[in-house]
Amino acid sequence: MTTNLADLRAWLELRAIPGIGDAAYCRLVAAFGSPDAVLKAGRRDLVSKGEVSPVMASAIEAGPDQLLRDAPTGDAGRQVDVL
């Protein structure tokens, strides 16, 4: 499977949100199609389509902690092989 670093970053950002466990992570990605789509979704869609609480939807909207958001993206368009 090949993916680019921007896609990988979205996977990691969603996983870094406090309170997102394995079940919620899988449910959200299945409902929205990708971690990037989850991160871009609005609160109302997250609650209805993703079946998360309003508090969790707010956490997703806020995103991961500031340190991760401010990390350099480097070669975000570069392709990488994922095993």
C-alpha positions, -999 to +999 in steps of 0.1 A: +000+000+000+014+034-009+004+067+008+018+101+010+030+119+041-001+142+042-024+111+044-002+096+071-002+129+090-041+129+090-041+093+104-017+103+131-035+136+139-068+118+144-052+092+166-035+119+187-068+135+197-074+128+234-103+105+240-103+088+206-100+051+213-096+023+188-134+017+184-142+054+179-113+057+155-124+028+133-160+039+135-152+074+124-129+064+095-155+039+083-183+065+084-163+093+067-140+074+045-107+087+057-091+104+087-087+136+067-125+136+061-131+131+098-108+160+106-126+183+081-161+173+093-183+197+112-196+190+147-231+182+136-219+156+111-195+141+136-223+136+161-249+122+136-228+103+111-198+094+133-219+086+163-197+105+188-208+127+217-209+165+213-179+167+236-159+143+214-170+162+183-156+194+199-123+176+206-121+165+170-128+200+158-101+213+181-077+188+167-046+173+184-024+192+208-006+224+196+028+206+194+016+182+168-003+209+148+029+230+147+052+202+136+069+208+103+053+191+073+085+186+054+079+165+022+042+162+027+036+152-009+062+125-010+050+089-014+059+064+012+054+026+014+033+014+043+036-022+052 
